[in-house]
Each structure stands twice: as C-alpha cells, then as structure tokens.
C-alpha cells in the first residue's frame, strides 16, 4: 500500500507541475479571417487571412489626446501559424469621439498567398469593433484597409471585411515539466519501484 501511495503522489506531482505550467503560460491564438465583401462574415464562408500566437492578452497603447493616434507598438507574437508579415503593430486612435485600436501589418501575405500593400491595417469598420483590449472572443465589424504611412493616419476605402477570433492555444508538443518538479516526481517513482524489492529482500533474510 505504501508503494501505491508513493506512486500516486508521484503522478500527482507530475500533474500539478503540468497544471502549473499551463496556468503560468496561457497563450492565445489570434485568427484573422478574410470575409471578402460581406461584412457579416456569414454570407460566404470566411477564409483564414493570418494567424498567430501571443503569450496572453493583447492591449493597445494608452489613449492619445483627441484627434490623434499613437505610434505603432509591436505585438508580442510568439509564433506565426498562417500568413506572413515583416512587422505587426497595434495603434490606438482617438478621433471624432471614437476611441479604438487597429492592427498594422507590414508586407502582409495572407494564408491564401494573396499579397497586400506594403502597409495594411485591420481596423474598425463599425462601432462594435472599437476595442482596446483583445482577449478571448469573436470580434466582427473589422475592415482591411490600405495605409499611406506607417501610422495609418490616412486610409483608403475598405478592401475587404475581416473577423477576428481569439481562443486558447495548446501546442502540439507535450508540456515539458520544470527540472525541479520532474526530478521530484522521478525520485518518487524510483522509491515506489524500489519498495517491493526491499520488502522481498527483508522477507528472504
């Protein structure tokens, strides 16, 4: 019974270690969809435009004075999963009484292989798309627009509509426990395996 308890404790240590790693690192997957000419993103099935992983929630820069936009702040992209780009930033704007943010891609190439202007923005096309904190959820009302400069202060008409889905991302590779936790668990397993042998030798003596 003691060996079984030790074995169960070792398994619990491994499980706790894996749970701790998951809790400390909660990556999010950002998937931008190309909805074409349909703002509802339902009339035709949307296709993936770009997809990436961040370590967690993405927050826009602090709100600037009225009538201005902030410089782009880099988005902490942990891994690119679909599409490609050179740089990805996030801008906060405060214009005409509306405060929101927009993603700024440089040299974006969509997952389908379609290329865009040197600077492209995925920005609010409707009021419901005015967001400053991008966390778990589905965001509609976005538009894909050209930008004439790196701050996206002047944009052309909307080229297409977009939808953003943010969900939790679990990598395909198994989580590797921290060295200390793994060592403790392995030691407990070794003790559990050795216990029956010790009892056997004691009985023979």
C-alpha positions, 0 to 999 in steps of 0.5 A: 500500500505504501508503494501505491501511495508513493506512486500516486503522489508521484503522478500527482506531482507530475500533474500539478507541475503540468497544471502549473505550467499551463496556468503560468503560460496561457497563450492565445491564438489570434485568427484573422479571417478574410470575409471578402465583401460581406461584412457579416462574415456569414454570407460566404464562408470566411477564409483564414487571412493570418494567424498567430500566437501571443503569450496572453492578452493583447492591449493597445497603447494608452489613449492619445489626446483627441484627434490623434493616434499613437505610434505603432507598438509591436505585438508580442507574437510568439509564433506565426501559424498562417500568413506572413508579415515583416512587422505587426503593430497595434495603434490606438486612435482617438478621433471624432469621439471614437476611441479604438485600436487597429492592427498594422501589418507590414508586407502582409501575405495572407494564408491564401498567398494573396499579397497586400500593400506594403502597409495594411491595417485591420481596423474598425469598420463599425462601432462594435469593433472599437476595442482596446483590449483583445482577449478571448472572443469573436470580434466582427465589424473589422475592415482591411484597409490600405495605409499611406504611412506607417501610422495609418493616419490616412486610409483608403476605402475598405478592401475587404471585411475581416473577423477576428477570433481569439481562443486558447492555444495548446501546442502540439508538443507535450508540456515539458515539466520544470527540472525541479518538479520532474526530478521530484516526481522521478525520485518518487517513482524510483522509491515506489519501484524500489519498495517491493524489492526491499520488502522481498529482500527483508522477507528472504533474510 
